[in-house]
Amino acid sequence: MLTDELKNFRIILASGSPRRQALLRQAGLHFDVILRDFNEDYPAGLSGKEIAEYISAAKAHSVKDELSGNDIIITADTIVWCNGRVLGKPVNNEDALRMLKAISGNVHEVITGVTISSKWDEITFSESTRVTFETLSTEEIKYYTEKYKPFDKAGAYGIQEWIGIIGCSRIEGSYFNVVGLPVQKLYYELKKFTRSK
């Protein structure tokens, strides 16, 4: 079991996302949480998984000096890639409406970059999931944004919420990645990471 292999390490999740925290707990991991205001800027010219991996690694680099001994820190960044553009977290209700109209009746990718970092090593990887939404009415989109206020979510939606239940018709890849963390892949990458020490 991974929990036995990790007993000599302190696992740290650098994320305030309740969804990521819940997924790690459900995977049986014990971890501490640190909260930081990370800079999520990225160089022009990056696209898709390059963006998610760049931001995830940048988050890890900004806190790496705080690590000691057998600390292992996990950072992540999720983006929605639709029509060749990034849909990040909406800045206001109007922005959320624009994003949801873009994914309505369309296929998009949810990409999460993850970095596992320590004093002795670092790896970054990503997971991509294709998500298909049926066409949503303006009334449905407005109802969702007003009731659920999805301003902390990439692409302005949570797949586990009402809009995902009534709107999502197909998922190709990891469902948990769309929730916010490719926990299955992370589980096995953590195994390899700790064995490499």
N, C-alpha and C positions, 0 to 999 in steps of 0.2 A: 504493500500500500504506500502511496505517495506520502501520506501523513507521517508514516514511520521514517521515511527517507528524509523528511524535512525537519525532524524534531531537533536537529542540531543547528538549524538556521532560523533567523528571524525574518519572516516574510512581511514586506511592507507594500501596501497598495496606495499609490499616490493618486487617489481619485475620490471625489466627493459623491460620485454617482451611486445612489442607492441600488440601482439595478446591477452594477458591476459588483458591489459588495455582496449582494444577495446571491449572485451566481457563484462567487468564490466560496461562500459559506455552504451553499448547496453541494459544492464539489468536495466538501469536507476539509477545506483548508482553514488553518488558523492564521490570522494575520492582523497587523496593526494598520491603521489608516493615518496618513498625513495629508493635510490639505494645503495646497499652494495655489496662488493665482499664476497660472502659466501663460507665457506668451505663445499664442497659437499662429503666429505669422509664419509664412514659408516663402521660399524664393519663387519668383515668377518662372514659368516654364515647367514646373512640376505638374503632374496629372495623376489622377486615380490613386493607386496604392502608394505612389511616391510621396504624395502629400501626407497621407495617414502615417506612413513610416517615419517621415522626416519629423513631424510634430511629436510623435511618440518618443523618438530618440532624443529630441531637444528637451522634452520634459525630463527624461532620465538624466541627461547631462547637467541640468540645472540643479539637481539635488544630489548628485553623485558624491560631492564632497562631504555630505552629511552621513555617508555610510561608514560603518566600521565592522571589523571582524567578519562574522558570517551573515551580515545583513544582505538580503536580496530584495530589491525594489522592483515593482511592476508598474509601468506607466502605459497608458493607452490613449488612442485618439480615434474617434469614429467619424467618418464623413459619409455623405450621400453623394454619389456621382450620377448625375442625370443630364442627358443631352450634352455631354462633354463639359459640364460645369459642376462645381462644388456647391452643394447645398449644406451650409453649416448650421449653426444654431440661429434661429431667427432673432432679429433685434427688437421686433415689435409685432403686433398683431397683423399689420399689413404685410410684413415680410413673411410671416407664417402662411398667410393666405396665398401669397405668390408661390411659395414653395409647394404647397399642397396642390395647387392648380397644375404645377409642372409635373408632379408624379401621378396625377389623376389620369387614368386611361393609358398608362405608360409603364415601361420597365426601367428600373434604376438599379444601381449597385450600392449596397451598403458595405463599406470597407473599414475594417478596424486594424490599425497598426498597433502592435504591442512590443514593448521593450522590456526585457528582463536584464537587470544590471546589478553588478556587485563590485567589490574592490578588485576581484580577480578576472572578471570577464563581462561580456555584454553581448546580447543577441537581439536583433529586431526582426520581426516577421509580420505578416499581415494575412487576413482572411477576407475573402470577398463573397458576398451572397447576392444573387439576382432576385429582385422582388418585383412582382407584377401587381399593379393596382387596377381594379376596374374603374370606370369613369364615375367620379363623385360629383354630386350636384353642388351648386354654390351653397345651398342651404345646409347640406351635410358638412361641408368644409367649415362654414361659419359656426355651426353648432359645436363642432369639435374644438375649434380654437377658443371659443368663448367658455366652454365648460372645462376643458382639460388644460388650457394655457401651456402648450408644449414648447415653451421658450428655452428650455434647457436641453432640447433634443435635436440632434442633427437631422436635417430634413423636415423638422417641425412635426414629427409624429413618433409615437411609441407603438410598435407592432403589437404589444400586449394590451393596448388600450382599445377603446371602442372603434376608432377609425381603422385599426388593423383588423379587427374582428369582422367588420362589415365590408371593408374595402380590399383587403389583400386576397387575391385569388390564387397566387402561386409563389412558392419560395424554392429557389434552387441553391442549395448549400445549407450552411449552419443557421438554424433559427436563432440560437443564442447569440450569434454574432450580430444579428439585427437588433436584439434586445440591448446589446452594448459590449459584449465581450465573447470572443471565440473560446469559451472556457475549455472545450474538449482539446483543442490544439494547444492551449496554454498549459493544460495539465501535463501533456506529454513533453512539451518543451521544457517545463520545469524539471521533469525527471532527468532529461538529458543534461540540463544545465548543472544540477547538483552533482551528478555523477562525474562531471568533467573537472570538479575541483580536486 
